[in-house]
């Protein structure tokens, strides 16, 4: 397999897992917030806080992926 094909296959695999990373970050934040709310009795406040933190973490994963892809493209052009 050519090096270019391997590179594109690797990018495809990374991009396909990105959706799961975003969804899992949101789900984990939501689940942890609900669990904490049931323990403390502050429903829905901690759920909302950890849901927002999960969304931020998910999009941070997406941002890191996008920056990494841009750096790799920049390195290939050199």
Biopython code that builds the backbone (N, CA, C, O; Angstrom):
import numpy as np
from Bio.PDB.StructureBuilder import StructureBuilder

atoms = [
    (1, "UNK", "N", (0.847, -1.175, 0.000)),
    (1, "UNK", "CA", (0.000, 0.000, 0.000)),
    (1, "UNK", "C", (0.894, 1.240, 0.000)),
    (1, "UNK", "O", (1.880, 1.298, 0.735)),
    (2, "UNK", "N", (0.554, 2.210, -0.809)),
    (2, "UNK", "CA", (1.359, 3.417, -0.904)),
    (2, "UNK", "C", (1.253, 4.236, 0.375)),
    (2, "UNK", "O", (0.281, 4.131, 1.123)),
    (3, "UNK", "N", (2.278, 5.055, 0.608)),
    (3, "UNK", "CA", (2.286, 5.887, 1.806)),
    (3, "UNK", "C", (1.120, 6.864, 1.829)),
    (3, "UNK", "O", (0.558, 7.128, 2.892)),
    (4, "UNK", "N", (0.747, 7.406, 0.669)),
    (4, "UNK", "CA", (-0.385, 8.332, 0.608)),
    (4, "UNK", "C", (-1.684, 7.638, 0.996)),
    (4, "UNK", "O", (-2.515, 8.206, 1.706)),
    (5, "UNK", "N", (-1.852, 6.415, 0.529)),
    (5, "UNK", "CA", (-3.053, 5.664, 0.866)),
    (5, "UNK", "C", (-3.113, 5.370, 2.362)),
    (5, "UNK", "O", (-4.181, 5.445, 2.969)),
    (6, "UNK", "N", (-1.974, 5.037, 2.951)),
    (6, "UNK", "CA", (-1.938, 4.784, 4.393)),
    (6, "UNK", "C", (-2.297, 6.032, 5.172)),
    (6, "UNK", "O", (-3.007, 5.969, 6.176)),
    (7, "UNK", "N", (-1.797, 7.182, 4.698)),
    (7, "UNK", "CA", (-2.072, 8.452, 5.379)),
    (7, "UNK", "C", (-3.566, 8.764, 5.330)),
    (7, "UNK", "O", (-4.154, 9.151, 6.340)),
    (8, "UNK", "N", (-4.181, 8.597, 4.158)),
    (8, "UNK", "CA", (-5.599, 8.877, 4.017)),
    (8, "UNK", "C", (-6.454, 7.890, 4.803)),
    (8, "UNK", "O", (-7.488, 8.266, 5.354)),
    (9, "UNK", "N", (-6.034, 6.647, 4.855)),
    (9, "UNK", "CA", (-6.761, 5.658, 5.643)),
    (9, "UNK", "C", (-6.691, 5.999, 7.128)),
    (9, "UNK", "O", (-7.686, 5.877, 7.843)),
    (10, "UNK", "N", (-5.526, 6.422, 7.587)),
    (10, "UNK", "CA", (-5.374, 6.820, 8.985)),
    (10, "UNK", "C", (-6.259, 8.022, 9.295)),
    (10, "UNK", "O", (-6.900, 8.058, 10.345)),
    (11, "UNK", "N", (-6.305, 9.007, 8.399)),
    (11, "UNK", "CA", (-7.156, 10.173, 8.606)),
    (11, "UNK", "C", (-8.631, 9.781, 8.635)),
    (11, "UNK", "O", (-9.402, 10.326, 9.425)),
    (12, "UNK", "N", (-9.022, 8.854, 7.790)),
    (12, "UNK", "CA", (-10.403, 8.393, 7.750)),
    (12, "UNK", "C", (-10.794, 7.715, 9.054)),
    (12, "UNK", "O", (-11.885, 7.939, 9.578)),
    (13, "UNK", "N", (-9.905, 6.891, 9.570)),
    (13, "UNK", "CA", (-10.181, 6.206, 10.830)),
    (13, "UNK", "C", (-10.290, 7.219, 11.968)),
    (13, "UNK", "O", (-11.191, 7.124, 12.801)),
    (14, "UNK", "N", (-9.383, 8.179, 12.004)),
    (14, "UNK", "CA", (-9.426, 9.200, 13.055)),
    (14, "UNK", "C", (-10.695, 10.043, 12.956)),
    (14, "UNK", "O", (-11.304, 10.362, 13.977)),
    (15, "UNK", "N", (-11.093, 10.400, 11.760)),
    (15, "UNK", "CA", (-12.300, 11.209, 11.576)),
    (15, "UNK", "C", (-13.551, 10.424, 11.966)),
    (15, "UNK", "O", (-14.496, 10.996, 12.509)),
    (16, "UNK", "N", (-13.562, 9.135, 11.696)),
    (16, "UNK", "CA", (-14.741, 8.340, 12.041)),
    (16, "UNK", "C", (-14.883, 8.161, 13.547)),
    (16, "UNK", "O", (-16.003, 8.055, 14.048)),
    (17, "UNK", "N", (-13.786, 8.124, 14.268)),
    (17, "UNK", "CA", (-13.879, 7.998, 15.724)),
    (17, "UNK", "C", (-14.168, 9.332, 16.393)),
    (17, "UNK", "O", (-14.546, 9.365, 17.564)),
    (18, "UNK", "N", (-13.997, 10.421, 15.674)),
    (18, "UNK", "CA", (-14.226, 11.737, 16.250)),
    (18, "UNK", "C", (-15.675, 11.925, 16.692)),
    (18, "UNK", "O", (-15.924, 12.515, 17.743)),
    (19, "UNK", "N", (-16.614, 11.442, 15.923)),
    (19, "UNK", "CA", (-18.023, 11.544, 16.305)),
    (19, "UNK", "C", (-18.317, 10.814, 17.603)),
    (19, "UNK", "O", (-19.063, 11.306, 18.449)),
    (20, "UNK", "N", (-17.725, 9.633, 17.754)),
    (20, "UNK", "CA", (-17.903, 8.894, 18.996)),
    (20, "UNK", "C", (-17.276, 9.634, 20.178)),
    (20, "UNK", "O", (-17.835, 9.645, 21.274)),
    (21, "UNK", "N", (-16.129, 10.245, 19.955)),
    (21, "UNK", "CA", (-15.471, 10.985, 21.026)),
    (21, "UNK", "C", (-16.330, 12.141, 21.510)),
    (21, "UNK", "O", (-16.457, 12.362, 22.714)),
    (22, "UNK", "N", (-16.914, 12.868, 20.591)),
    (22, "UNK", "CA", (-17.776, 13.996, 20.958)),
    (22, "UNK", "C", (-19.015, 13.481, 21.690)),
    (22, "UNK", "O", (-19.380, 14.012, 22.739)),
    (23, "UNK", "N", (-19.656, 12.462, 21.150)),
    (23, "UNK", "CA", (-20.874, 11.929, 21.770)),
    (23, "UNK", "C", (-20.592, 11.350, 23.154)),
    (23, "UNK", "O", (-21.369, 11.567, 24.083)),
    (24, "UNK", "N", (-19.499, 10.622, 23.300)),
    (24, "UNK", "CA", (-19.181, 10.032, 24.593)),
    (24, "UNK", "C", (-18.829, 11.096, 25.632)),
    (24, "UNK", "O", (-19.186, 10.956, 26.802)),
    (25, "UNK", "N", (-18.142, 12.144, 25.225)),
    (25, "UNK", "CA", (-17.816, 13.216, 26.166)),
    (25, "UNK", "C", (-19.089, 13.864, 26.688)),
    (25, "UNK", "O", (-19.198, 14.150, 27.880)),
    (26, "UNK", "N", (-20.045, 14.097, 25.810)),
    (26, "UNK", "CA", (-21.315, 14.690, 26.229)),
    (26, "UNK", "C", (-22.083, 13.723, 27.127)),
    (26, "UNK", "O", (-22.616, 14.123, 28.162)),
    (27, "UNK", "N", (-22.138, 12.463, 26.733)),
    (27, "UNK", "CA", (-22.860, 11.469, 27.523)),
    (27, "UNK", "C", (-22.245, 11.291, 28.908)),
    (27, "UNK", "O", (-22.970, 11.194, 29.898)),
    (28, "UNK", "N", (-20.925, 11.247, 28.986)),
    (28, "UNK", "CA", (-20.266, 11.067, 30.278)),
    (28, "UNK", "C", (-20.523, 12.270, 31.177)),
    (28, "UNK", "O", (-20.785, 12.110, 32.369)),
    (29, "UNK", "N", (-20.450, 13.481, 30.608)),
    (29, "UNK", "CA", (-20.751, 14.675, 31.394)),
    (29, "UNK", "C", (-22.180, 14.662, 31.898)),
    (29, "UNK", "O", (-22.431, 14.992, 33.057)),
    (30, "UNK", "N", (-23.117, 14.285, 31.046)),
    (30, "UNK", "CA", (-24.520, 14.225, 31.439)),
    (30, "UNK", "C", (-24.752, 13.163, 32.508)),
    (30, "UNK", "O", (-25.430, 13.421, 33.503)),
    (31, "UNK", "N", (-24.201, 11.986, 32.309)),
    (31, "UNK", "CA", (-24.387, 10.895, 33.274)),
    (31, "UNK", "C", (-23.781, 11.247, 34.627)),
    (31, "UNK", "O", (-24.384, 10.974, 35.665)),
    (32, "UNK", "N", (-22.604, 11.844, 34.625)),
    (32, "UNK", "CA", (-21.967, 12.219, 35.892)),
    (32, "UNK", "C", (-22.784, 13.303, 36.590)),
    (32, "UNK", "O", (-22.937, 13.271, 37.811)),
    (33, "UNK", "N", (-23.308, 14.256, 35.830)),
    (33, "UNK", "CA", (-24.137, 15.307, 36.415)),
    (33, "UNK", "C", (-25.417, 14.763, 37.028)),
    (33, "UNK", "O", (-25.810, 15.181, 38.117)),
    (34, "UNK", "N", (-26.070, 13.832, 36.336)),
    (34, "UNK", "CA", (-27.290, 13.220, 36.871)),
    (34, "UNK", "C", (-26.975, 12.434, 38.136)),
    (34, "UNK", "O", (-27.709, 12.510, 39.121)),
    (35, "UNK", "N", (-25.886, 11.681, 38.105)),
    (35, "UNK", "CA", (-25.506, 10.902, 39.287)),
    (35, "UNK", "C", (-25.226, 11.819, 40.476)),
    (35, "UNK", "O", (-25.685, 11.559, 41.588)),
    (36, "UNK", "N", (-24.470, 12.895, 40.235)),
    (36, "UNK", "CA", (-24.191, 13.824, 41.331)),
    (36, "UNK", "C", (-25.469, 14.480, 41.852)),
    (36, "UNK", "O", (-25.624, 14.661, 43.059)),
    (37, "UNK", "N", (-26.373, 14.831, 40.961)),
    (37, "UNK", "CA", (-27.632, 15.432, 41.391)),
    (37, "UNK", "C", (-28.450, 14.481, 42.250)),
    (37, "UNK", "O", (-29.093, 14.919, 43.204)),
    (38, "UNK", "N", (-28.441, 13.206, 41.938)),
    (38, "UNK", "CA", (-29.184, 12.255, 42.765)),
    (38, "UNK", "C", (-28.522, 12.082, 44.126)),
    (38, "UNK", "O", (-29.205, 11.828, 45.118)),
    (39, "UNK", "N", (-27.202, 12.218, 44.183)),
    (39, "UNK", "CA", (-26.496, 12.085, 45.452)),
    (39, "UNK", "C", (-26.672, 13.318, 46.338)),
    (39, "UNK", "O", (-26.824, 13.203, 47.554)),
    (40, "UNK", "N", (-26.650, 14.490, 45.718)),
    (40, "UNK", "CA", (-26.685, 15.748, 46.474)),
    (40, "UNK", "C", (-28.104, 16.299, 46.581)),
    (40, "UNK", "O", (-28.425, 16.990, 47.548)),
    (41, "UNK", "N", (-28.950, 16.006, 45.609)),
    (41, "UNK", "CA", (-30.326, 16.490, 45.617)),
    (41, "UNK", "C", (-30.474, 17.895, 45.055)),
    (41, "UNK", "O", (-31.319, 18.664, 45.515)),
    (42, "UNK", "N", (-29.668, 18.227, 44.076)),
    (42, "UNK", "CA", (-29.707, 19.566, 43.491)),
    (42, "UNK", "C", (-30.207, 19.554, 42.057)),
    (42, "UNK", "O", (-29.886, 20.457, 41.283)),
    (43, "UNK", "N", (-30.986, 18.549, 41.692)),
    (43, "UNK", "CA", (-31.444, 18.409, 40.312)),
    (43, "UNK", "C", (-32.134, 19.688, 39.863)),
    (43, "UNK", "O", (-32.971, 20.189, 40.614)),
    (44, "UNK", "N", (-31.858, 20.235, 38.734)),
    (44, "UNK", "CA", (-31.079, 19.863, 37.565)),
    (44, "UNK", "C", (-29.763, 20.616, 37.443)),
    (44, "UNK", "O", (-29.141, 20.573, 36.382)),
    (45, "UNK", "N", (-29.322, 21.294, 38.474)),
    (45, "UNK", "CA", (-28.194, 22.224, 38.336)),
    (45, "UNK", "C", (-26.881, 21.548, 38.005)),
    (45, "UNK", "O", (-26.200, 21.976, 37.073)),
    (46, "UNK", "N", (-26.503, 20.522, 38.719)),
    (46, "UNK", "CA", (-25.243, 19.842, 38.412)),
    (46, "UNK", "C", (-25.327, 19.105, 37.078)),
    (46, "UNK", "O", (-24.323, 18.969, 36.378)),
    (47, "UNK", "N", (-26.504, 18.638, 36.730)),
    (47, "UNK", "CA", (-26.684, 18.001, 35.422)),
    (47, "UNK", "C", (-26.391, 19.002, 34.313)),
    (47, "UNK", "O", (-25.691, 18.681, 33.351)),
    (48, "UNK", "N", (-26.919, 20.201, 34.444)),
    (48, "UNK", "CA", (-26.680, 21.225, 33.429)),
    (48, "UNK", "C", (-25.215, 21.630, 33.372)),
    (48, "UNK", "O", (-24.666, 21.810, 32.285)),
    (49, "UNK", "N", (-24.581, 21.775, 34.521)),
    (49, "UNK", "CA", (-23.167, 22.169, 34.555)),
    (49, "UNK", "C", (-22.308, 21.116, 33.874)),
    (49, "UNK", "O", (-21.460, 21.449, 33.046)),
    (50, "UNK", "N", (-22.518, 19.854, 34.212)),
    (50, "UNK", "CA", (-21.680, 18.797, 33.636)),
    (50, "UNK", "C", (-22.056, 18.495, 32.189)),
    (50, "UNK", "O", (-21.223, 18.002, 31.428)),
    (51, "UNK", "N", (-23.290, 18.780, 31.800)),
    (51, "UNK", "CA", (-23.654, 18.670, 30.397)),
    (51, "UNK", "C", (-22.885, 19.697, 29.576)),
    (51, "UNK", "O", (-22.359, 19.376, 28.511)),
    (52, "UNK", "N", (-22.820, 20.919, 30.067)),
    (52, "UNK", "CA", (-22.060, 21.965, 29.377)),
    (52, "UNK", "C", (-20.576, 21.597, 29.333)),
    (52, "UNK", "O", (-19.925, 21.768, 28.301)),
    (53, "UNK", "N", (-20.041, 21.094, 30.440)),
    (53, "UNK", "CA", (-18.634, 20.668, 30.454)),
    (53, "UNK", "C", (-18.391, 19.524, 29.470)),
    (53, "UNK", "O", (-17.337, 19.473, 28.836)),
    (54, "UNK", "N", (-19.347, 18.610, 29.333)),
    (54, "UNK", "CA", (-19.221, 17.525, 28.370)),
    (54, "UNK", "C", (-19.226, 18.037, 26.938)),
    (54, "UNK", "O", (-18.470, 17.550, 26.097)),
    (55, "UNK", "N", (-20.082, 19.025, 26.660)),
    (55, "UNK", "CA", (-20.122, 19.615, 25.325)),
    (55, "UNK", "C", (-18.807, 20.318, 25.027)),
    (55, "UNK", "O", (-18.266, 20.190, 23.928)),
    (56, "UNK", "N", (-18.292, 21.059, 25.998)),
    (56, "UNK", "CA", (-17.007, 21.751, 25.812)),
    (56, "UNK", "C", (-15.888, 20.741, 25.580)),
    (56, "UNK", "O", (-15.048, 20.940, 24.703)),
    (57, "UNK", "N", (-15.870, 19.666, 26.354)),
    (57, "UNK", "CA", (-14.837, 18.639, 26.178)),
    (57, "UNK", "C", (-14.952, 17.970, 24.812)),
    (57, "UNK", "O", (-13.936, 17.686, 24.177)),
    (58, "UNK", "N", (-16.164, 17.717, 24.359)),
    (58, "UNK", "CA", (-16.355, 17.106, 23.052)),
    (58, "UNK", "C", (-15.851, 17.996, 21.928)),
    (58, "UNK", "O", (-15.177, 17.522, 21.014)),
    (59, "UNK", "N", (-16.171, 19.271, 21.990)),
    (59, "UNK", "CA", (-15.714, 20.165, 20.934)),
    (59, "UNK", "C", (-14.227, 20.488, 21.060)),
    (59, "UNK", "O", (-13.585, 20.836, 20.069)),
    (60, "UNK", "N", (-13.683, 20.376, 22.253)),
    (60, "UNK", "CA", (-12.238, 20.513, 22.411)),
    (60, "UNK", "C", (-11.525, 19.357, 21.708)),
    (60, "UNK", "O", (-10.480, 19.556, 21.088)),
    (61, "UNK", "N", (-12.086, 18.158, 21.802)),
    (61, "UNK", "CA", (-11.540, 17.018, 21.062)),
    (61, "UNK", "C", (-11.584, 17.284, 19.559)),
    (61, "UNK", "O", (-10.625, 17.002, 18.841)),
    (62, "UNK", "N", (-12.701, 17.828, 19.096)),
    (62, "UNK", "CA", (-12.825, 18.155, 17.682)),
    (62, "UNK", "C", (-11.808, 19.216, 17.263)),
    (62, "UNK", "O", (-11.197, 19.104, 16.200)),
    (63, "UNK", "N", (-11.625, 20.240, 18.090)),
    (63, "UNK", "CA", (-10.672, 21.307, 17.787)),
    (63, "UNK", "C", (-9.246, 20.755, 17.713)),
    (63, "UNK", "O", (-8.491, 21.100, 16.805)),
    (64, "UNK", "N", (-8.886, 19.909, 18.659)),
    (64, "UNK", "CA", (-7.546, 19.315, 18.643)),
    (64, "UNK", "C", (-7.318, 18.487, 17.383)),
    (64, "UNK", "O", (-6.232, 18.520, 16.804)),
    (65, "UNK", "N", (-8.332, 17.748, 16.958)),
    (65, "UNK", "CA", (-8.236, 16.961, 15.735)),
    (65, "UNK", "C", (-8.033, 17.864, 14.524)),
    (65, "UNK", "O", (-7.196, 17.589, 13.665)),
    (66, "UNK", "N", (-8.809, 18.948, 14.466)),
    (66, "UNK", "CA", (-8.711, 19.860, 13.321)),
    (66, "UNK", "C", (-7.336, 20.520, 13.266)),
    (66, "UNK", "O", (-6.763, 20.656, 12.185)),
    (67, "UNK", "N", (-6.802, 20.931, 14.410)),
    (67, "UNK", "CA", (-5.478, 21.553, 14.443)),
    (67, "UNK", "C", (-4.412, 20.548, 14.017)),
    (67, "UNK", "O", (-3.490, 20.887, 13.276)),
    (68, "UNK", "N", (-4.543, 19.321, 14.486)),
    (68, "UNK", "CA", (-3.572, 18.278, 14.117)),
    (68, "UNK", "C", (-3.596, 18.020, 12.615)),
    (68, "UNK", "O", (-2.546, 17.854, 11.995)),
    (69, "UNK", "N", (-4.782, 17.987, 12.037)),
    (69, "UNK", "CA", (-4.889, 17.760, 10.601)),
    (69, "UNK", "C", (-4.278, 18.918, 9.803)),
    (69, "UNK", "O", (-3.629, 18.693, 8.782)),
    (70, "UNK", "N", (-4.481, 20.137, 10.260)),
    (70, "UNK", "CA", (-3.900, 21.291, 9.585)),
    (70, "UNK", "C", (-2.387, 21.267, 9.659)),
    (70, "UNK", "O", (-1.712, 21.592, 8.682)),
    (71, "UNK", "N", (-1.843, 20.883, 10.812)),
    (71, "UNK", "CA", (-0.390, 20.805, 10.956)),
    (71, "UNK", "C", (0.184, 19.725, 10.049)),
    (71, "UNK", "O", (1.244, 19.915, 9.452)),
    (72, "UNK", "N", (-0.502, 18.598, 9.940)),
    (72, "UNK", "CA", (-0.019, 17.532, 9.061)),
    (72, "UNK", "C", (-0.054, 17.972, 7.602)),
    (72, "UNK", "O", (0.865, 17.669, 6.842)),
    (73, "UNK", "N", (-1.094, 18.678, 7.211)),
    (73, "UNK", "CA", (-1.177, 19.182, 5.831)),
    (73, "UNK", "C", (-0.073, 20.203, 5.563)),
    (73, "UNK", "O", (0.505, 20.229, 4.476)),
    (74, "UNK", "N", (0.215, 21.043, 6.556)),
    (74, "UNK", "CA", (1.261, 22.039, 6.401)),
    (74, "UNK", "C", (2.623, 21.360, 6.255)),
    (74, "UNK", "O", (3.457, 21.791, 5.458)),
    (75, "UNK", "N", (2.839, 20.291, 7.034)),
    (75, "UNK", "CA", (4.107, 19.561, 6.944)),
    (75, "UNK", "C", (4.253, 18.861, 5.600)),
    (75, "UNK", "O", (5.366, 18.742, 5.086)),
    (76, "UNK", "N", (3.162, 18.401, 5.028)),
    (76, "UNK", "CA", (3.230, 17.722, 3.728)),
    (76, "UNK", "C", (3.553, 18.683, 2.594)),
    (76, "UNK", "O", (4.167, 18.287, 1.603)),
    (77, "UNK", "N", (3.149, 19.933, 2.727)),
    (77, "UNK", "CA", (3.386, 20.916, 1.680)),
    (77, "UNK", "C", (4.841, 21.380, 1.647)),
    (77, "UNK", "O", (5.307, 21.906, 0.636)),
    (78, "UNK", "N", (5.546, 21.187, 2.744)),
    (78, "UNK", "CA", (6.947, 21.624, 2.796)),
    (78, "UNK", "C", (7.847, 20.749, 1.970)),
    (78, "UNK", "O", (9.053, 20.985, 1.910)),
]
sb = StructureBuilder()
sb.init_structure("model")
sb.init_model(0)
sb.init_chain("A")
sb.init_seg("    ")
for serial, (resi, resn, name, xyz) in enumerate(atoms, 1):
    if name == "N":
        sb.init_residue(resn, " ", resi, " ")
    sb.init_atom(name, np.array(xyz, "f"), 0.0, 1.0, " ", f" {name:<3s}", serial, name[0])
structure = sb.get_structure()
